């Protein structure tokens, strides 16, 4: 954020969470640790939705295993963050479940308490906002499956509004996003409605209902096709009586396809969809071409404009349509058959409608041979029935279906545009909330900085008061990035001051000490402002045994109270994921 709203602050998780808060990677649970008869639910990536708990997984552990692994049991309201796609970084709140639950290692757990500087629901919304989601994406690592580490998440700065404003923002987001969810739920019904509409049109077209008025009389229907009634004026035949069925040809091994237009297009299985041949731009339906030498080997297996196709292998068995003019003489995938040399008594487009009708699709399913993928034999295709209205009625049926399908296409186009807008709306609302533009501010609200101070003060109060004895500086062969002069000054300083109690209540007792060493401290600060060093390097010259947070607290305390110098902070310069070491530098807080 370039500029924070009034009363807001920036802080990372270590500053936001109170002493009782938790940020955890989840538990290292292997397959051998699971127990189908266990009573402890194992929460996985599949359970974590984008702002919603999906409750999809059904794996369990027993109490003995959770005790052995020292698992952290989830509480209602814990924030769960998916450290792997898709999407990466999605977050939700853990609900109340019937079973105790723990998480796998790919789910980061963040637990807030009443003393934390941020409420859990708003933190969840922040993680799902485009600002943090983009940051997560940039900081993720991994070649096959990218992930975000807990340590990197802990370093992210989050905006902290005043507590009352946090509640108002969260309530407003709940209200708006609930309406967005309702709109999405309504939109999700449209594809199903359109599918049923198209099938109803095909059923009416191929049974004579669509053209009943066009025929100009109220006629009786008789059954010619099993379980299927057609007008008495219609006839019916089968595929082998109206055309010739031929299969595609398996491509020879090797690099035989290319994106370069050789003038020899090859129709792949992924292109056969929606009654035509799609020439798209993704991996499945992108138009590919044959090398000339390959074409010479399979040139007898081409299709003509107007041929019908029918897929015969895999999950999409029965997809049917017509070969367009642009792919005249293209080679056809082995996963489909063509119906060519059609007799004059059948209109090609009418045949396509019949092949795609629900009735014929049901008959095709009965003819599929069982197997790993399933297959529709060419001889079975030959026996499939075909209704044969008079040719002029076939043309009228095709015309009417095209009109109705064009209506459906317009509805589908509007649906796609509306869905895109609604999908973007959530991110737009979250971005607005992140900028402080969603709810009005109240000048009476306590600034977030006061919340953060209380947490910091509480942490200092709760730490045990320890005194360390001065130690001789250990010799080291490693050349630290801070200068030897600075190292000497720091070691002298710490030998004199490390015994000082760092508790905030006893700052006054150190005033004379600060005054006495003010000159040395000022020089040390001046050097540190441009220096970079790691925790390990600092230990090597001072034998300081604390972690990063203890080091930060120590330096802040030593430099506090010098006139003309604002309170300094340590800034993370970089982080070595392999060694787990921080590279830090000291900067002035503006």
TILUM-171797 format. One record per residue: residue in one letter; z, y, x of N, C-alpha, C, O in turn. Coordinates in steps of 0.1 Angstrom, whole numbers, plus 5000, padded with zeros to 4 digits. Layout:
% residues N
AZYXZYXZYXZYX...
//
This chain:
% residues 590
X500049885008500050005000500050125009500850135018X499150225006499050345014500250435011500750505020X500750444999501850534995502650474984502050434974X503950454986504750394976505150494965505350614968X505350454953505850534943507250584946507950514954X507650684940509050744943510050644939510050574928X511050624948512150534946511850384950512750304950X510650354954510250224958510450214973510550314981X510650084978510750054992509849934995509449864986X509649915008508949795013509949705020510749755028X509949575018510849485025510249345025509549305016X510649265035510249125036511249045029512349095026X511048915028511948825021513348815027514348805020X513448825041514748815047515548935043516848935043X514949055040515649175036515849175021516849235016X515049105013515049104999516149014994516949044985X516148895000517048784995518548814999518748865010X519448784990520848794993521248675001520448585004X522548675005522948565014522748425008522548325015X522848414995522748284988521248254985521048144979X520348334988518948314985518348204994518948175005X517248154991516648044998515148064999514448104990X514548045011513148025013512947905021513347895032X512247805015512147675020510747625020509947655010X510347535029509047475029508847365019507747315017X509947325013509947205005510447085013510847105025X510446965008510946845015509846755020508846735013X510046695032509146605037509346465031510046385035X508546455020508646325012507346245014506246295011X507546125019506346045021506245945010507145925002X505145865010504945774999505945664998506345624987X506445625010507545525010508845575004509645495000X509045705003510245764998510245764983511245794976X509045744977508945754962509345634955509345524961X509745644943510245534935509845564920510345654914X509045474915508545494901509645484891509545534880X510745414895511845404886512945504888514045504882X512645594898513645694901513845804890512945814881X514845884891515145984881515046124886515246214878X514646134899514446274904512946304905512246234912X512546404898511146444897510646504910511346584916X509446464915508846524927507746624923506746584918X508046744925507146854921506046874932506346884944X504746864928503646874937502746984934502947064925X501746994943500747114941500147114928499847224922X499846994922499246994909500047054898499547094887X501347064900502247124890502247284890502647344881X501747334901501747484903500547554898499447534904X500647624887499547694882499547844886500547884893X498547914882498548064886499348134876498848194866X500648144878501548214869502148124858502848174850X501847994859502347904849502647764855501947714864X503747704851504047564856503247464847503447464835X502447394854501447304847502047164843501647104833X503147124850503847004846502846884846502846804836X502046864856501046754856501546624864501146514860X502246644874502546524883503546434876504346474867X503546304880504446204874505046114885505245994883X505446174896506046094907507546124908508046234904X508246024912509746034912510345974925509645904932X511546014927512445954938513745914932514045944921X514445834940515845804935516845884943516545954953X518045884938519145964943519445934958519746014966X519345804961519545764975518645824985519045864996X517345834981516345894990516546044991516446095002X516846104980517046254981518346284989518346394996X519346204989520446224998520146205012520546275021X519346095015519046065029518146175035518346215046X517246235027516346335032516946475030516346575035X518146485025518846615023517946715015517746825020X517446665004516546744996517246864990518446854987X516546964987517047084980516647074965515447074962X517547064956517247044942516847184936517447284939X515847184928515347304922516247354911516947274904X516247484909516947544898515947614889514947664894X516347624876515447704867515347844872516347914875X514147894873513848034878513448044892513148144897X513547924899513047924913511547964913510847914904X511148034923509748064925509047964934509547934945X508047894929507247794936505947854940505147904932X505647844953504347894958503547784965504047714973X502347764960501447664966500947704979500247814980X501247634990500847675003499447615006498947635018X498747554997497447504999496547534986497147554975X495247524987494347564975494547454965494947344968X494047484952493247594949493647654936493847584926X494047784935493847884946495047884955496147844952X494747914968495847924978496848034974496448144971X498148004975499148104972499548124958500348214955X498948044949499348064935500848044933501447954940X501448114924502948104922503348094908502648144899X504448024905504948014891506448004892507047984903X507148014881508547994880508847854876508147794867X509847794882510247654878511047654865511947734864X510647574855511247584842512447484842512747414852X513147474831514147374829513547244825512847234815X513747134833513147004830514246904827515446934830X513846794821514846694817515446624830516646584830X514646614840515046554853515446654864514946764864X516346614873516446684885515146684892514346584891X514946784901513646794907513746844921514546924924X512846804930512646854944511146874946510346824938X510846944956509446974959508946904971509646874980X507546884972506946834984506846944994507047064990X506446915006506447015017505347115015505447225021X504347095007503247185005503547294994502747384991X504747284989505247384979506347464984507447404987X506247594986507247674992508247714980507747754969X509547704983510547734973511147874977511647884989X511247964968511948094970513048104959512648114947X514248114963515348124953516048264954516448304964X516048334943516648464942517948454934518148364927X518848544937520148554930520248684924519448774925X521348704916521648834910521748944920521649064917X522148914932522349014942521049044950521149134959X520048974948518748994955518149134951518449184940X517349184960516749314957515549314948515049414944X515049194945513849174936514149064926514748964930X513749084914513948974904512848874905511748904910X513148754902512248634905510948654898509848624904X510948694886509648704878508748804884507548784885X509248924888508349024894507848974908506749004911X508648904915508248844928507048754926506048754933X507148664915506048574912504748654909503748614913X504948764901503748844898503148904910501948914912X504048954919503549014932502748914940501648944945X503248794941502548684949501148654942500148634950X501048664929499848634922498848764922497748754917X499348874927498548994926497448984936497548914947X496349064934495249054944495649104958495049054968X496549204959496949254972497649144980497249124992X498549074975499248964982498348844984498348774994X497648814973496748694974495648714985495348614992X495148834987494248864998494948855011494348795021X496148895012496948895025497148745028497048705040X497548665018497748525021496448455026496448375035X495348495020494048435024493748475038493148385046X494048595042493748635056494648565066494248545077X495848535062496848485071496848325071497548265079X496048265062496048125062495248065074494448135080X495647945077494947875088494647735085495147685075X493747675093493347535090491847525088491247615082X491247425093489747415092489347335079488447385072X489947225076489547145064490247195052489547225042X491547205052492347255040493247375045494247345052X492847495042493547605047494947615040495047585028X495947655048497247675042497947795048497647845058X499047835040499847945045501247895048501747815041X501747935060503047885064504147955058504048075054X505347895057506547965051506948085060507248185055X506848065073507148165082506348295081506848405081X505048275078504148385076504448455062504548575061X504748375052505148435039506448515041506548625034X507348465049508648545050508448675057509348765055X507348695064507148825071506348925062506249045066X505748885051505048975043505949085037507149055033X505549205037506249315030505849325015504749325012X506849325007506649334992507249464987508249514992X506549534977507049654972508249624963508249534955X509349704965510549694958510849814949511249914954X510549804936510849914927512349924924513049824927X512850034919514250034914514449914904513549874897X515649864903515949744896515549764881514949674875X515949874875515549894861514049894859513549844849X513349954868511849964867511249824869510249784863X511949744878511449604879511449534866510549464862X512549544859512649484846511649534836511049454829X511349664836510349714827508949664831508149634822X508649654844507349604848507149464844506149424839X508149384847508049234843507949214828507149134824X508649294820508549284806507149324801506549254792X506649434807505249474803504249374807503249344800X504349314819503349214823503449094814502449034811X504649054810504748944801504048964788503248884783X504149084783503549124770501949124772501249064763X501449194782500049204784499349074787498349034781X499949004797499348874801499448764790498648674790X500448774781500448684770499248704761498648604756X498848834759497648854751496348814758495448764752X496348834772495248784779495148634778494048574776X496248564778496248414777495748374763494948274762X496048444753495648424739494048434739493348364732X493648544745492148574745491448454752490348414748X491948414764491348304771491348174763490348104764X492448154756492448024748491448034737490847924734X491148144731490148154721488748134727487848064722X488548194739487248184745486948044749485847994749X488047964753487847834758487247744747486747634750X487447784734486947704723485447714721484747634715X484847824726483447854724482447754730481547704723X482647704742481747604748481647484739480647424737X482847434734482847314726482147344712481447254707X482347464707481647494694480147494696479447444688X479747554707478247564710477747424712476547394708X478447334719477947194721477847124708476747064706X478747144699478647074686477547134678476847064670X477347264679476247334672474947274676474047244668X474747264689473447214694473247064690472147034686X474246984690474146854686473846844671473046754667X474446934663474146934649472646974646472046914638X472147064654470747104653469846994656468846964649X470146924667469346804671469346694661468346634658X470546674655470646564645469846604633469146514627X469946734628469146774617467646764620466846734611X467246804632465846804636465246674636464146654631X466046574641465446434643465646344631465246224631X466346394621466546314609465746374597465746304586X465046484599464246544588464946644580464346714572X466246664582467046764574466546904577466546994568X466246934589465947064593464647114587464447234584X463747024583462447064577462347014563461147004558X463446984556463346934542462647044534461747004526X463047164535462347274526460947284531460047304522X460647284543459247304548458347194542457147224540X458847074540457946974534457647004520456746944514X458447084513458147134500458547044489458047074478X459246944491459646864479460946794482461346774494X461646754472462946684473462546534474462246474463X462646474485462246334487463446244490464446294494X463146124488464146024492464045984507462946004512X465145934512465145894526465245734527465945674519X464545674536464745534538465145504552464945594561X465645394555466145354568465045274575464645174570X464645324587463745244595464445214609464245104614X465145314614465945294626467345244622467845304613X467845144628469245094624470245204623470445284633X470945214612471945304609471445454610472245544612X470245474608469645614609468645624599467645554598X468745724590467845754579466845854583467145964589X465545834579464445924582463645944569463745854560X462946054568462146074555461145954554460745894563X460745934541459845824539458545844544457745744547X458145974547456845994552456745974568455745974574X457945964573458045944588457745804592458045714584X457345784604457245644609458245634621458845734625X458345524626459145514639458445414648457845314643X458645434660458045344670459045314681460245334679X458645284693459545274705458845334717457645364716X459545354728459045424739457845364745456845434748X457745224746456645164753455345184745454245164750X455445214732454245224724453745374724452645394720X454545464729454045604729453745654744453245764745X454145574754453945624768454345514778454645404774X454245554790454545454801455845504809455945624812X456745404811457945434818457845394832457545284835X458145484842458145454856459345514862459845624858X459945454873461045504880460745584892459545584896X461645654897461445734909461545644921461645524920X461345704933461245624945462445664955462645784957X463145564960464145594970463545654983462545614988X464145764987463645824999463945745012465045675012X463045745021463345675034464445745041464745865038X465145675050466245725058465745835067464645835072X466745925071466446025080466346165073466646175061X466046265081466046405076464646425070463746475076X464546385057463246395050463146515041462046555037X464246585038464246695029464546825037465246825047X463946935032464147065039464147175029463547155018X464847285032464747405023463547485025463147565017X462847455035461547525038460447475028460247355026X459847565022458747535012457547475019456747545025X457447345018456347275024455247255013454147195016X455447305001454547274990454647144984453847104976X455747064988455946934983457346924977458246864983X457546974965458946984959459446844956458746754952X460746824957461446704954462546734944463346814946X462446654932463446684922464646584924464546464924X465846654926467046574928467846554915467546624905X468746464915469546434903470246554898470346574885X470846634907471646744903470846854896471446944890X469546844897468646954890468346914876467847004868X468546794872468146744858469346774848470346704848X469146884841470246934833469647024822468747094824X470347014810470047104799468547094794467947194790X467946984795466646954790465547004799464347014795X465847044811464847094821465247064835466146994837X464447114845464747094859465247234864464447334865X466547234868467147364873466747384888466847294896X466447504891466147544905467147654908466847774908X468447604912469547704914469747734929468847714937X470947774932471247814945472447754951472947784962X473047654944474147574950473747444955472547414955X474647374962474247254969473647144961472747074965X474047134948473547024939472147054934471346964932X471847184930470647204923469647294931468547334925X469947324943468947404951467647324953467747204955X466547394952465247324953465047284967465047364977X464747154969464447104983462947054983462347024973X462447034995461046994997460946885007461846865016X459946805005459646685014458946725026458146825026X459246655037458346665049457046605046457046505039X455946655051454546605048454446455051453846385043X455046405062454946265065455646175055455246065052X456746225049457446155038456646145026456546045019X455946255022455146265010454046155011453746095000X453546135022452446035024452945895020452245805016X454245865022454845735019455145715004455145604999X455445824997455845804983455045884973455545914962X453845914977452946004969452645944955452246024946X452845814953452545764940453645784929453445754918X454745844934455845864925456046004921457246054921X455046074918455046214914455146224899454746124891X455546344894455546364879454546474876454046554884X454146474863453146574858453846674849454946644843X453346794848453846884838453746824824452746764820X454946834817454946774803455446634803455746584792X455646564814456246434814457746454810458346554812X458246344803459646344799460446274810459846184817X461646314813462446244823463746194816464146254805X464346094822465646034816466445984828465945894836X467646034830468445994842468945854839469345824827X469045764849469245624847470445574855470745454854X471045654863472145614872473245714872473045834871X474545664872475645754874476245804861475945754850X477145904862477945954851477046034841477346044829X475846084846475046164837473846084831472846134827X474045944830472945864824472645914810473545944802X471345934807470945974794470446124794469846164784X470746204804470246334805468746334804468146264811X468146414795466746404793466146544791466846634788X464846554794464146674793462746664796462146554797X462046784799460646784801460446854815461146944819X459446794823459146854836458346984834457346984827X458747094839458147224837456847234846456647154855X456047334843454747354850454947374865454147334873X456047454869456347484883456547364891456347364904X456847244885457147124893456047014890456346894892X454947054886453746964885453546894898453346964908X453446764898453146684910454346674920454246644932X455546714916456746704924457146554924456846474915X457946514934458446384935459746374928460546464928X460046254921461246244913462246154920461946054926X463546194918464646114923464645974918464145954907X465145884926465245744922466345724910466345624904X467145834908468145824898467645864884468445874874X466345874883465745914870464445834868463845784877X464045824855462745764852461945864845462445964839X460645854846459745944838459045864827458745744828X458745934816457945884805456645964805456646074802X455545894810454245964812453145904804453345814796X451945964805450845914798451145904783450845804776X451746014777452146004763450946004754449946074756X451045934743449945924733449946054725450946134725X448846074718448646194711449446204698449546314692X450046094694450846094682452246154684453046154674X452646184696453946244699453846374706453046394715X454646474701454746604707455746594718456946544716X455446634731456346614742457746684739458746624742X457646804734458946874732459746804721461046804722X459146754711459846674701460546554707461646514703X459746484716460346364723461646404731462546334731X461546524737462746564744463946594735465046554739X463646644723464746674714465346534710466546524709X464546444707465046304703465846244714466846184711X465346254726466046184738467446244740468346174744X467546374736468846444738469746434726470946484727X469246384715470046374703471246284704471146184712X472246304697473546224698473246084694473845994699X472346064684472145924679471445844690471945734693X470445894697469845814708470845804720470845694726X471645904723472545894733473545784731473945714740X473945764718474845644715474145514718474745424722X472845504714472045384717471945354732472045244736X471745464739471645444754472845384760472845304768X474045434755475345384761475445234758476145174766X474945184747474945044745474044964754474344844756X473045024760472144954769472444964784471844904792X473545034787473845054801474444924807475344864801X473944884819474544774826475844814833475944924838X476844734832478044764839477944754854477044684859X478744824861478644824876479444944881480145014873X479444964894480145074900479745204894480645294891X478445234892477945354887477445344873477345434865X477045224869476345204857474845224858474445314866X473945154851472545174853471845144840472145054833X470845224837469945194826468645144831467845214837X468345014827467144944832465945004825465945044814X464845004833463545054827463144974815462545034806X463244844815462844764804463644804791463144784780X464944844793465744884782465245014776465245034764X464745104785464145234780462945204771462745274761X462145104775460945074767461245034753460445064744X462444984750462744934737463445034728463745014717X463745154734464445254726463545304715462345334717X464145324703463345374691462945514692463645594699X461945554685461445694685460945724670460045654666X461545824663461045864650459745944652459546014662X458745924643457445994644457046064632456446004623X457546194630457046274619455546304621455046284632X454846354611453546404613453546514624454546584626X452446524632452346614643452646764639453346834647X452146804628452346944624453846964621454447074624X454546864615455946874613456746874626457746944628X456246794636456946794649456946934655457946974661X455746994654455647134660456547234653457147314659X456647214639457547304632459047274635459847374636X459347154637460747114642461047184655462147244657X460147174664460347224678460547374677461347434683X459747444669459747584667461147634662461747724667X461647564651462847594645464047574655465047644655X464047464662465047434671465147534682466247574686X463947584687463947684698464547814693465247884700X464347844680464947974674466447954674467148044678X466947844669468347824668469047814682470147864684X468347744691468947734704468947874711469847894720X467947954708468048094714469248174709469848244717X469648154696470848214691472048164699472848244703X472048034701473147974709473248024723474248054728X472048044729471948094743472548234744473148274753X472248314733472748454733474248454732474948534739X474748364723476248354722476848314735477948364739X476248214742476748164754476748274765477648284773X475648354765475648464775476748564773477348604782X476948604760478048694757479348634760480248704765X479548504758480748434762481048444777482148464781X479948414785480148414799480548554804481448574812X479948664798480248794802481748834798482448894806X482048794786483448814781484448744789485548794792X484148614792485048534800485348594814486448594819X484248644820484348704833485248834832486048854841X485048914822485849034820487348994818488249054824X487648894810489048854807489648794820490848814822X488848714827489348654839489748764850490748744857X488948874850489348984859490449064854491049134862X490749064841491749154835493149124841493849214844X493448994843494748964848494949024862496049084865X494049014871494149064884494149224884494849284892X493449274874493349424873494749474868495249574874X495349404859496749444854497749434865498649514867X497649324873498649294883498449404894499449454900X497249444897496949544908497549674903498149754911X497449704890497949834885499449834886500149934889X500149714883501549704884502049724898503049784901X501249664907501549664921501549814927502349844936X500749894921500650034925501650124918501750244921X502450064909503450144902502850224890503450324886X501750184885501050254874501150194861500550244851X501950084859501950014847502950064837502650074825X504050114842505150164833505650304838505450324850X506150384830506650514834507850504843508650404841X508050594852509250584861510350664854510150754846X511650634858512750704853513550764865513950694873X513650894865514350964876515850924878516450944888X516350864867517750824867517950684874519150644876X516850614876516950484882517450494897517050584904X518350404900518750394914517650354923516950254921X517350424934516250394943516450254949517550204951X515350184952515350054958516050044971516649944975X516050154979516650164992518150134991518750075000X518750174980520150144978520449994976521449944981X519549934969519649784967519649714980520449624983X518649754989518449695002519649715011520049635018X520249835010521449875018522649785014523349735023X522749755001523949674997523749535002524749465006X522549485002522349345007522649335022523249245026X522149435029522349445043523849455046524349385055X524549535039525949555042526749435038527649395045X526349365027526949235023526749135034527749055036X525649125040525349025050526249055062526848955068X526349175066527249205078528649175075529349125083X529149205062530449175059530749025059531848985063X529748945055530048805054529948725067530348615067X529348795077529248725090530548705097531348805097X530848595103532048575110532148665122531148685129X533248725125533448815136533648735149534648675151X532648735158532648665170532648765182531948865181X533348725193533248805205532648715216533148605218X531748765223531148685234531548745247531648865248X531848665256532248705270531048735278530048675276X531148845287529948875295529648755304530448685309X528348745306527848635315526848685325526248795323X526848615337525948665347524548635343524248535336X523648725347522248705343521648585351521748585363X521048495344520448375350519148415357518448495352X518948355368517748375376516548305368516748205362X515448375368514248315361513048335369512848445376X512148245368510848255375509748315366508648345370X510148325353509148385343509148535344510248595343X508048595345507948735345507848795331506848775325X508948855326508848895312507949015310507649085320X507549045298506649155296507449295296506749395298X508749295295509449415297509749425312509749325319X509849545316509849575331511249525336512249515329X511249505350512549465356513549575355514749545353X513149695356514049815355514749815341515949835340X513949795330514449795317515349675315516449685309X515049555321515849435320517249465327518249425321X517249525339518449555345519349645337520549625335X518749755332519549845324520149775311521249795308X519249685305519749615293520849525297521849515289X520749455308521749355312523149425314524149385310X523049545322524249625324524849665311526049665309X524049715302524449765290525149655282526249675276X524549535281525149435273526349375279527249325272X526449375293527749325299528849415295530049365293X528649545293529649635289529949635274531049665269X528849605266528949635251528949505243529249515231X528649395248528449275240529749235233529749175223X530849275239532149235234532549325222533549295215X531749425220532049525209531849455195530749395194X532749455186532549395173531449475166531449595165X530449405161529249465154529449495139528549545133X530649465134530949485120530749635116531249715124X530149665105529749795102531049885100531050005102X532149825096533349895093533949955106534750045106X533649895118534249935130533350015139533450015151X532350075133531350155141532150275148531750315159X533150325141533850435147534450405160534550485169X534950275162535550235174534650235186535050235197X533350235183532350225194531750365198530950375206X532250475191531650605193531750645208530850695214X532950625213533150665227532250585237531850635247X532050455233531250375241529750415241529050425251X529350455229527950505228527750635236526850655242X528750725234528750855241528650825256527850895264X529450735261529550705275528250655281527750685292X527550575273526250515278525050565271523950505270X525150685265524050755258522850765266521750735262X523050805279521850825287521150695290519850695289X521850585293521250455296520550405283519450345284X521250425272520650375259519350445256518350385252X519350585259518150665256516950615265515850605260X517250585277516250535286515750395282514550375282X516650315278516250185273515350195261514350115260X515650285252514850295240513450345243512450295238X513450445252512150495256511250385262510050385259X511850295270511050195276510650085265509550035265X511550055256511349955246510249995236509549915230X510150125234509150175224507750125227506950105218X507450115240506050075244506049925249505049875253X507249865249507349725254507149625244507349645232X506649505248506549395239507349275245507249255257X508049205237508849095243509148995232509149025220X509448875236509748765227511248735228511948785237X511748665218513148625218513548555231514548575237X512648455235512848375247512948465259513748445268X512048565260512048645272513248735272513848755283X513748775261514948855260516148765265517048815272X516248645260517248555265517248535280518248515286X516048525285515948495300516548605309516848575320X516648725304517148835312518548875308519248945316X519048835296520348875292521248755288522448765286X520648635287521348515282521848535268522848475264X521148625261521548645247521148515239520048465240X522148465231521948335224521548345209521348245203X521548465204521248485190519748465187518948455195X519448465173518148455169517548595167518148685171X516348595161515648725160516448825151516548945155X517048775140517848865132519048925139519449035137X519748835147520848875154520548985165521249085167X519348955171518849055181518549185175518849295180X517949185163517549305156518849385153518849505155X519849315147521049375143521749435155522349545154X521749365166522449415178521849545184522549635186X520549545185519849665190519949785181520149895185X519849755168520049865158521449925159521650045158X522449835161523849885162524049965174524750075174X523449925186523649995198523050125198523550225204X521950145192521150265192521550365181521050475180X522350315172522650395160523650515164524550495172X523350625159524350735160523950825172524750925174X522850805179522550895190521851015184520850995176X522251135186521651255180520251265184519751245195X519451305173518051325176517151195175515951205177X517851085174517050955173517350885160518450855156X516250865152516450795140516650655142516450595153X517250585132517550445134516350355137515350355129X516350285148515150205152515050075145516150025140X513950015144513749875139512849795149512149855157X512949665148512049585155510849545147511049515135X509749545152508549515145507849395151507849375163X507349305142506649185147505249225152504449275144X505049205165503749235170502749125167501649145163X503248995169502448875166503448765166504648775168X502848645161503648525160502848405165501748385161X503548325174502848205179503248085170504348035171X502248045162502547935153502947805160503747725155X502347785172502547665179503947655185504647555183X504447765191505747765197506847815187508047795190X506447875177507347935167508048055172509148085168X507448125182508148235189507548365184506348375180X508348465182507948605178507648695190508348685200X506648775189506448875199506749005192506149045182X507749085198508249195191508149325199507949325211X508349435192508449565199509349655191509549635179X509949745197510949835191510149965187509450025195X510350015175509550135170510550225163511650175159X510250355162511050445154510650435140509550415136X511650445131511450445117511250585113512050675114X510050605107509650745103510350785091510150905086
//
